[in-house]
Amino acid sequence: MRRNLVLWFVLLLTGFLTGFILQYARLQRVLQELSASEIVRSTDDPVLRDLLHDILATRDPTTADLAKGDAIAVSGIQQSYPSSSRLQNID
């Protein structure tokens, strides 16, 4: 009886911690996206705003492809590289 109680307690605790960790990871991702979009909105320069918007639009699919290990991620990085290098030339 005591062994069953301990087993159920461990399973309940494991489930709680798993749910908590997943929600925490989701919250961190949402906060990161929000801060990136706030940077784009707070920029007064329209050219810089457009470049940042283009880079952020390709970020999520490229990150997902990298996580899956797809070779197509290289093309996403190559497409965003010219945009990011143009950011250095903006004064």
C-alpha positions, 0 to 999 in steps of 0.5 A, spaced: 500 500 500 505 504 501 509 502 495 503 504 491 502 511 494 509 513 493 509 510 486 503 515 485 506 521 488 512 520 484 508 519 477 504 526 479 510 530 481 513 528 474 507 530 470 507 536 474 514 538 473 514 536 465 508 540 464 511 546 468 517 545 464 514 545 457 510 551 459 516 555 461 519 554 455 513 556 451 513 562 455 520 564 454 519 563 446 513 568 446 517 573 450 523 573 445 518 574 439 515 579 443 521 583 444 524 582 437 517 585 434 518 591 439 524 592 437 522 592 430 516 597 432 520 602 436 525 603 430 524 610 426 528 608 420 523 605 415 529 602 411 531 599 418 524 597 420 523 593 413 530 589 413 529 587 421 522 585 419 524 581 413 530 577 417 525 576 423 520 573 418 525 568 416 527 566 423 522 561 425 522 557 419 530 557 419 530 555 426 525 549 425 529 547 419 535 547 423 532 543 429 529 538 424 536 537 421 534 539 414 539 541 409 534 546 407 536 550 413 542 553 409 538 556 404 534 560 409 540 562 412 543 564 405 537 568 404 537 572 410 545 573 410 544 579 405 539 582 409 543 582 415 549 584 412 545 590 409 544 592 417 551 594 418 551 599 412 545 603 415 547 609 418 
